[in-house]
C-alpha cells in the first residue's frame, strides 16, 4: 500500500471512531430537542447555572454527565416548609462542595414557580416531579422524609456516599450535622437567596419593630366552604383527611392558641413598657403578617397607630391562599418579619421558624416568642424545651419531642422515628 493509501485509510478510521463516539453520546442524552439543548447549555456552563429551569429529561442528563455529585432538594408543602428543607440541603451541599439541584413542583400548597419568587438563582430548578423509580440505587441515595409515602422514613440519619448523588425529599431539615439549624449553615444559605424586585420593593420593616405572625386558619383545604368557616365541619374534615384525626386535633389546639385575640394582652403590655421606658422616643410599631381578614381588621382597630402591614387580597375570612400572587405576598411578609428585632409567632408553623432563622445574625436566630407557649392560651409550656428532671411529667420522651416539633421547634434530642407513631396521611 502506498503512502497515499495509508493516509486515506487512517482518515477513514478516525472518521468512523468519531462517528461512533458521537452516536453513543447522542443515545445517552434525552430524546427531546429541548432537553438536549438545555443539557448542552448546562454542560457548557458548568455545575452551577443561574436562573435556569430544566425539564425532567434535561435534569437527569445533567446528573448523568456531571463529574460532581449533586445534592437534589425535592421540597414539599408550603413556603416555610420548602424553604427550610432547601436551606438544609444547601448547607449540606456547601459543606461537601457539591452543587445543588432544586425540585420545586407547584401544587395546592405552593402553586407558584420558584423563579417567580427569587432571582439570580445559583442552582438549576426542576418544576416537574422526578420519578423516584428512575433514580437507580447505583447512582442515587434517596432520603424521603414525607410521612405516608412508600418507603418514607422521617428523620432518617443522612450518611453521605461520595460516589452517588444525594436526593432529599422533605418539608423538614435533614438529620445531618450540617443540615440542622443549630449548625448555622442553613441560616447562612437561606440568607443568600435574593427575592425578586417586586418583593424587595415591599420590604418596610426594620429592627425598631416587633414582628407579629398571627396564624389561626387551618392549613387544608382551601375552598368555598372553608372560606366561610375556618373551623367548620368542612375545614375539620379536610384537615383530618390530610393529616389524620390525632394531628388535626393538635393542629386545631395550636391554631386556636394563635388566634389574634391571644396576641392583644402581649401587645398591650409591650406598648405600656415601651411608653414608660422610652417616653421621648418614637411609638413602638409592629409589623403584622396574618392569615385572616379578621386579624388584620381587629388588630388595626385596637392599635391603629402602631401596626404596619402589607395587605394581600383576602377571600372572606382567609388570606392564606397559595396561588402565585399570594405566595409573593407570603414571601414579603416572611422577609419583613425577619427584619424586625423580635417575633411574636404562632406554634405549629414552619413559617414563624423560618422567619426567625432568616432574620438571625451573629450566629443566632432572631428571638421569638410563641403563642401557646410563651403567651396567650398555653397549650404546652415545655414545647421544644427541655423539661426540668425534677418536675413530674406524665408524657414519655417521644411524646415531648413530638409536641416540640408540632410547636415548630427543633426536638430536644436527635431522634429518628418516635415523632409520629402513626403514618402522616
C-alpha positions as CSV (number, residue, x, y, z in Angstrom):
1,X,0.0,0.0,0.0
2,X,1.4,3.4,-1.0
3,X,1.7,6.4,1.3
4,X,-1.4,8.0,-0.1
5,X,-3.4,4.8,0.5
6,X,-2.2,4.7,4.1
7,X,-3.2,8.3,4.7
8,X,-6.7,7.7,3.4
9,X,-7.1,4.5,5.5
10,X,-6.1,6.4,8.7
11,X,-8.5,9.2,7.9
12,X,-11.3,6.7,7.3
13,X,-10.6,5.0,10.7
14,X,-10.6,8.4,12.5
15,X,-13.9,9.4,10.9
16,X,-15.5,6.0,11.9
17,X,-14.3,6.3,15.6
18,X,-15.5,9.9,15.8
19,X,-18.9,8.9,14.4
20,X,-19.3,6.0,16.8
21,X,-18.5,8.3,19.8
22,X,-20.9,11.0,18.7
23,X,-23.7,8.5,18.2
24,X,-23.1,7.0,21.7
25,X,-23.2,10.4,23.3
26,X,-26.5,11.2,21.5
27,X,-28.0,7.9,22.6
28,X,-27.2,8.7,26.2
29,X,-28.9,12.1,26.1
30,X,-32.6,12.7,26.4
31,X,-34.6,12.3,23.3
32,X,-36.4,15.7,23.1
33,X,-34.6,18.6,21.2
34,X,-35.5,21.0,24.1
35,X,-33.9,18.6,26.7
36,X,-30.8,18.2,24.5
37,X,-30.5,21.9,24.1
38,X,-30.9,22.5,27.9
39,X,-28.4,19.8,28.7
40,X,-25.9,21.2,26.2
41,X,-26.2,24.6,27.8
42,X,-25.5,23.2,31.3
43,X,-22.6,21.1,30.1
44,X,-21.0,24.2,28.7
45,X,-21.9,26.5,31.6
46,X,-20.7,24.1,34.4
47,X,-22.3,22.7,37.5
48,X,-23.9,25.9,38.9
49,X,-26.2,27.5,36.2
50,X,-28.1,30.6,37.1
51,X,-31.9,31.3,36.7
52,X,-32.5,28.2,34.5
53,X,-35.4,25.9,34.7
54,X,-35.0,22.3,33.5
55,X,-37.4,19.7,32.3
56,X,-37.0,16.2,33.8
57,X,-35.0,14.7,30.9
58,X,-32.6,17.6,30.9
59,X,-32.2,17.3,34.7
60,X,-31.4,13.6,34.5
61,X,-29.0,14.2,31.7
62,X,-27.2,16.9,33.7
63,X,-26.9,14.5,36.6
64,X,-25.7,11.7,34.4
65,X,-22.9,13.7,32.8
66,X,-21.8,15.7,35.8
67,X,-18.4,15.0,37.2
68,X,-19.5,16.3,40.6
69,X,-22.2,14.7,42.7
70,X,-25.3,16.8,43.4
71,X,-27.5,17.3,46.4
72,X,-31.0,17.3,45.0
73,X,-33.6,19.0,47.2
74,X,-37.2,17.9,46.4
75,X,-39.0,20.3,48.7
76,X,-42.6,19.8,49.7
77,X,-45.7,21.5,51.3
78,X,-46.0,25.3,52.0
79,X,-43.5,28.1,51.6
80,X,-41.9,27.8,55.1
81,X,-41.6,24.0,54.8
82,X,-40.0,24.3,51.4
83,X,-37.5,27.0,52.4
84,X,-36.3,25.2,55.4
85,X,-35.8,21.9,53.5
86,X,-33.9,23.8,50.8
87,X,-31.8,25.7,53.3
88,X,-30.8,22.4,54.9
89,X,-29.9,20.8,51.6
90,X,-27.9,23.9,50.5
91,X,-26.0,23.8,53.8
92,X,-25.0,20.1,53.4
93,X,-24.0,20.7,49.8
94,X,-21.8,23.6,50.8
95,X,-20.1,21.5,53.4
96,X,-19.4,18.9,50.8
97,X,-18.5,21.3,48.0
98,X,-21.3,19.9,45.9
99,X,-23.7,21.7,43.5
100,X,-27.4,21.8,44.3
101,X,-30.5,21.0,42.2
102,X,-33.9,22.2,43.4
103,X,-37.1,20.2,42.6
104,X,-39.9,22.7,43.3
105,X,-43.2,21.5,42.0
106,X,-46.1,24.0,42.1
107,X,-49.1,22.4,43.8
108,X,-52.0,23.3,46.1
109,X,-49.6,24.0,49.0
110,X,-47.5,26.4,47.0
111,X,-48.9,27.0,43.5
112,X,-46.1,29.2,42.2
113,X,-42.7,28.9,40.5
114,X,-39.6,29.3,42.5
115,X,-38.3,31.7,39.8
116,X,-41.4,34.0,40.4
117,X,-40.1,34.4,44.0
118,X,-36.3,34.6,43.7
119,X,-33.8,35.9,41.2
120,X,-30.1,35.1,40.4
121,X,-30.8,31.6,41.5
122,X,-27.4,29.8,41.9
123,X,-28.7,26.3,41.0
124,X,-30.9,24.6,38.4
125,X,-34.6,24.3,39.2
126,X,-36.9,21.5,38.1
127,X,-40.7,22.1,38.3
128,X,-41.9,18.7,37.4
129,X,-41.7,15.7,39.8
130,X,-38.9,13.3,39.3
131,X,-39.9,9.7,39.2
132,X,-38.1,8.0,42.0
133,X,-38.1,4.8,40.0
134,X,-35.7,6.4,37.6
135,X,-33.2,7.1,40.3
136,X,-31.1,4.0,40.4
137,X,-29.6,2.9,43.7
138,X,-26.3,2.6,41.9
139,X,-26.2,6.4,41.2
140,X,-28.5,7.9,43.8
141,X,-29.0,7.9,47.6
142,X,-32.7,8.6,48.3
143,X,-33.9,10.1,51.6
144,X,-37.6,10.6,51.8
145,X,-39.0,12.3,55.0
146,X,-42.6,12.7,53.7
147,X,-44.7,10.5,56.1
148,X,-47.2,8.2,54.4
149,X,-45.3,7.9,51.1
150,X,-44.0,4.5,50.2
151,X,-40.5,4.0,51.7
152,X,-40.6,7.3,53.6
153,X,-38.6,7.4,56.8
154,X,-38.8,10.8,58.5
155,X,-35.5,11.9,60.2
156,X,-33.5,9.0,58.8
157,X,-29.9,9.9,59.5
158,X,-28.2,11.0,56.4
159,X,-24.9,9.3,55.6
160,X,-23.3,10.7,52.5
161,X,-21.9,8.4,49.9
162,X,-19.2,10.3,47.9
163,X,-19.8,8.2,44.8
164,X,-23.6,8.9,44.5
165,X,-25.9,11.9,44.1
166,X,-27.9,12.6,47.3
167,X,-31.7,13.0,46.7
168,X,-33.5,14.6,49.7
169,X,-37.4,14.7,49.5
170,X,-38.6,16.7,52.5
171,X,-40.5,19.5,54.2
172,X,-38.1,19.5,57.1
173,X,-34.5,19.9,57.9
174,X,-32.3,16.8,57.4
175,X,-30.9,14.7,60.1
176,X,-27.3,15.5,59.4
177,X,-24.8,17.7,61.3
178,X,-24.6,20.3,58.5
179,X,-28.3,20.2,57.8
180,X,-29.5,21.3,61.2
181,X,-30.3,24.9,62.0
182,X,-28.0,24.7,65.0
183,X,-25.0,24.3,62.7
184,X,-25.6,27.8,61.4
185,X,-25.2,26.6,57.8
186,X,-28.9,26.5,56.8
187,X,-29.3,30.1,58.1
188,X,-26.4,31.4,56.1
189,X,-27.7,29.6,53.0
190,X,-31.2,30.9,53.2
191,X,-29.9,34.4,53.7
192,X,-28.1,34.1,50.3
193,X,-31.3,33.8,48.3
194,X,-32.3,37.0,46.5
195,X,-36.0,37.8,46.2
196,X,-37.4,39.3,43.0
197,X,-37.6,43.1,42.8
198,X,-41.4,43.1,43.5
199,X,-40.7,41.6,46.9
200,X,-37.8,43.9,47.6
201,X,-39.9,47.0,47.0
202,X,-42.3,45.9,49.7
203,X,-39.8,45.4,52.5
204,X,-40.7,48.1,55.0
205,X,-39.9,46.6,58.5
206,X,-36.8,47.4,60.5
207,X,-35.1,46.4,63.7
208,X,-37.1,49.0,65.7
209,X,-40.2,47.0,65.1
210,X,-41.8,43.8,66.7
211,X,-43.0,41.2,64.2
212,X,-46.4,39.6,64.6
213,X,-47.2,36.3,62.9
214,X,-50.8,35.5,63.6
215,X,-51.8,32.2,62.1
216,X,-55.0,30.6,63.2
217,X,-56.5,29.3,59.9
218,X,-56.4,25.6,59.2
219,X,-53.9,24.6,56.5
220,X,-56.3,22.5,54.5
221,X,-58.4,22.6,52.4
222,X,-58.9,25.9,50.6
223,X,-62.3,26.0,49.0
224,X,-65.6,27.9,49.2
225,X,-66.8,26.1,52.3
226,X,-63.7,26.6,54.4
227,X,-63.6,30.2,53.3
228,X,-66.8,30.9,55.2
229,X,-65.9,29.0,58.3
230,X,-62.3,28.2,59.1
231,X,-63.2,25.9,61.9
232,X,-66.4,24.5,60.4
233,X,-67.1,20.9,59.6
234,X,-65.6,21.1,56.1
235,X,-62.3,22.5,57.5
236,X,-62.1,19.9,60.2
237,X,-62.8,17.1,57.8
238,X,-60.3,18.4,55.3
239,X,-57.6,18.6,58.0
240,X,-58.4,15.1,59.2
241,X,-58.2,13.7,55.7
242,X,-54.8,15.3,55.1
243,X,-53.2,14.9,58.5
244,X,-55.2,12.2,60.4
245,X,-57.5,12.9,63.3
246,X,-54.9,13.0,66.1
247,X,-52.7,15.5,64.3
248,X,-55.7,17.5,63.1
249,X,-56.9,17.8,66.8
250,X,-53.5,19.0,67.9
251,X,-53.3,21.4,65.0
252,X,-56.7,22.9,66.0
253,X,-55.5,23.4,69.5
254,X,-52.4,25.3,68.4
255,X,-54.3,27.3,65.8
256,X,-56.8,28.4,68.5
257,X,-53.9,29.4,70.7
258,X,-52.6,31.6,67.8
259,X,-55.9,33.5,67.5
260,X,-55.4,37.2,67.1
261,X,-57.1,37.9,70.4
262,X,-54.4,36.0,72.3
263,X,-51.8,38.5,71.0
264,X,-53.7,41.5,72.4
265,X,-52.5,41.3,76.0
266,X,-48.9,40.8,75.0
267,X,-49.0,43.7,72.5
268,X,-50.6,46.0,75.2
269,X,-48.0,45.0,77.7
270,X,-45.2,45.8,75.3
271,X,-46.7,49.2,74.4
272,X,-47.0,50.1,78.1
273,X,-43.5,49.0,78.8
274,X,-42.1,50.9,75.9
275,X,-44.0,54.1,76.9
276,X,-42.7,54.1,80.4
277,X,-39.1,53.4,79.5
278,X,-39.0,55.4,76.2
279,X,-41.4,58.3,76.7
280,X,-39.4,60.6,74.4
281,X,-38.9,58.2,71.6
282,X,-41.0,57.1,68.7
283,X,-44.0,54.9,69.4
284,X,-43.4,51.2,69.3
285,X,-44.5,49.7,65.9
286,X,-45.4,46.2,64.9
287,X,-45.3,44.5,61.5
288,X,-48.3,42.3,61.2
289,X,-48.5,39.2,59.0
290,X,-51.8,37.3,59.4
291,X,-53.8,34.7,57.6
292,X,-57.3,36.1,58.1
293,X,-59.0,39.3,57.3
294,X,-60.5,39.4,60.8
295,X,-57.0,39.5,62.4
296,X,-56.0,42.5,60.2
297,X,-59.2,44.4,60.9
298,X,-59.5,43.8,64.6
299,X,-55.8,44.4,65.5
300,X,-55.8,47.6,63.3
301,X,-58.8,48.8,65.1
302,X,-57.3,48.2,68.5
303,X,-53.8,49.5,67.7
304,X,-54.3,52.0,64.8
305,X,-51.1,53.9,65.3
306,X,-48.8,51.0,65.9
307,X,-49.4,48.5,63.1
308,X,-47.8,48.2,59.7
309,X,-48.7,45.5,57.2
310,X,-48.6,44.6,53.5
311,X,-52.2,43.7,52.8
312,X,-52.9,41.0,50.4
313,X,-56.3,40.2,48.7
314,X,-58.4,38.2,51.1
315,X,-61.4,36.0,50.4
316,X,-64.0,36.5,53.2
317,X,-62.1,35.2,56.3
318,X,-59.0,33.7,54.7
319,X,-55.8,35.4,53.5
320,X,-53.8,32.2,53.1
321,X,-54.5,31.1,49.6
322,X,-51.5,29.6,47.8
323,X,-51.7,31.0,44.2
324,X,-48.6,32.8,42.9
325,X,-49.7,36.3,43.8
326,X,-50.4,35.1,47.4
327,X,-47.1,33.3,47.6
328,X,-45.3,36.6,46.6
329,X,-47.1,38.3,49.5
330,X,-46.2,35.5,51.8
331,X,-42.5,35.9,50.9
332,X,-42.9,39.7,51.5
333,X,-44.4,39.0,55.0
334,X,-41.7,36.4,55.8
335,X,-38.9,38.8,54.9
336,X,-40.5,41.7,56.8
337,X,-40.9,39.6,59.9
338,X,-37.2,38.7,59.5
339,X,-36.2,42.4,59.5
340,X,-37.8,43.0,63.0
341,X,-36.0,42.6,66.3
342,X,-38.4,40.1,67.9
343,X,-41.2,37.9,66.6
344,X,-44.4,37.0,68.4
345,X,-45.1,33.9,66.4
346,X,-47.5,31.0,66.0
347,X,-47.0,27.5,67.1
348,X,-47.1,24.5,64.7
349,X,-45.8,26.8,61.9
350,X,-42.6,26.4,60.0
351,X,-43.3,30.0,58.7
352,X,-42.5,31.5,62.1
353,X,-39.5,29.2,62.4
354,X,-38.1,30.2,59.0
355,X,-38.7,33.9,59.6
356,X,-36.7,33.7,62.9
357,X,-33.8,31.9,61.1
358,X,-33.9,34.2,58.1
359,X,-33.6,37.2,60.4
360,X,-30.8,35.8,62.5
361,X,-27.4,37.4,62.9
362,X,-24.1,36.8,64.7
363,X,-24.7,33.1,64.7
364,X,-28.1,33.2,66.3
365,X,-31.7,33.1,65.1
366,X,-33.9,36.1,65.7
367,X,-35.6,35.9,69.1
368,X,-39.1,34.5,69.0
369,X,-41.9,34.1,71.5
370,X,-44.6,31.6,70.6
371,X,-48.4,31.9,71.1
372,X,-49.5,28.9,73.1
373,X,-46.1,28.5,74.8
374,X,-44.9,31.9,75.9
375,X,-48.1,34.0,76.0
376,X,-51.8,33.7,75.4
377,X,-53.7,30.4,75.9
378,X,-50.9,28.0,76.9
379,X,-51.0,24.7,75.1
380,X,-47.7,23.2,76.3
381,X,-45.3,25.4,78.2
382,X,-42.4,23.0,77.5
383,X,-42.9,22.6,73.8
384,X,-39.4,22.5,72.3
385,X,-37.7,23.0,75.6
386,X,-36.0,20.6,78.0
387,X,-38.3,19.9,80.9
388,X,-36.5,20.0,84.3
389,X,-35.9,16.5,85.6
390,X,-37.3,17.3,89.0
391,X,-40.7,18.0,87.6
392,X,-43.2,15.2,87.3
393,X,-44.2,14.6,83.7
394,X,-46.8,12.0,82.6
395,X,-45.5,12.1,79.0
396,X,-42.7,9.9,77.8
397,X,-39.8,11.4,75.9
398,X,-41.2,10.6,72.4
399,X,-44.4,12.5,73.2
400,X,-42.5,15.5,74.5
401,X,-40.3,15.6,71.4
402,X,-43.3,15.2,69.2
403,X,-45.0,18.1,70.9
404,X,-41.8,20.2,70.3
405,X,-42.0,19.5,66.6
406,X,-45.7,20.2,66.4
407,X,-45.0,23.6,68.0
408,X,-42.5,24.4,65.4
409,X,-39.3,23.9,67.4
410,X,-36.4,21.5,66.9
411,X,-36.6,18.4,69.1
412,X,-34.6,18.2,72.3
413,X,-32.6,15.2,71.3
414,X,-31.8,13.9,67.9
415,X,-34.4,11.3,67.2
416,X,-35.5,9.2,64.3
417,X,-38.9,7.5,64.3
418,X,-40.5,8.5,67.5
419,X,-42.1,11.8,66.4
420,X,-45.0,10.3,64.6
421,X,-46.1,6.9,65.8
422,X,-48.8,6.7,63.0
423,X,-48.4,7.4,59.3
424,X,-49.0,11.0,58.3
425,X,-51.7,10.6,55.7
